Amino acid sequence: MSKLKKIKDYRGSGCINTQKIAEEYRLSQWTEVIQEKQESGLSVKDYCETQGITTNKY
């Protein structure tokens, strides 16, 4: 299975709710980041430095 988890079907009345799809996508991406950080055993600061993200964003 790819890194992307299946996005829930938010279609209703023939319209696709792109805001909900984007929200679900961002949530799945941050869930993976947090899991990878925990598995790394690094501090938040060190993990963020290796991943190129700021600690404020994390």
C-alpha positions in Angstrom: 0.0 0.0 0.0 1.3 3.4 -0.8 2.1 6.0 1.9 -1.2 7.7 1.1 -4.0 6.2 3.0 -7.3 5.8 1.4 -9.1 9.2 1.5 -12.7 8.9 2.7 -15.4 9.5 0.2 -16.8 13.0 1.0 -19.0 13.2 -2.1 -22.5 14.3 -1.5 -25.2 15.5 -3.9 -22.9 14.9 -6.8 -20.3 17.4 -5.4 -16.9 16.6 -4.0 -16.0 18.4 -0.8 -12.4 19.3 -1.7 -11.8 21.0 1.7 -12.6 17.8 3.6 -10.4 15.8 1.2 -7.5 18.2 1.8 -8.0 18.1 5.5 -8.0 14.3 5.5 -4.8 14.3 3.4 -3.0 16.7 5.7 -4.1 14.8 8.8 -2.7 11.5 7.3 0.6 13.2 6.4 1.1 14.6 9.9 0.1 11.3 11.4 2.9 9.6 9.5 5.4 12.4 10.5 4.6 11.9 14.2 4.8 8.1 13.9 8.2 8.4 12.1 9.5 10.8 14.8 8.5 8.4 17.6 10.1 5.5 15.8 13.3 7.4 15.2 14.0 7.9 18.9 15.3 11.4 18.2 14.3 14.5 20.1 11.8 16.8 18.4 14.6 19.3 17.7 16.9 16.7 16.1 14.1 15.0 14.1 12.9 18.3 12.7 16.4 19.2 11.7 16.9 16.0 9.8 13.5 16.4 8.1 13.9 20.1 7.3 10.9 21.2 9.3 10.8 23.8 12.0 9.9 22.8 15.6 7.1 25.4 15.5 5.5 23.7 12.6 5.9 20.2 14.2 
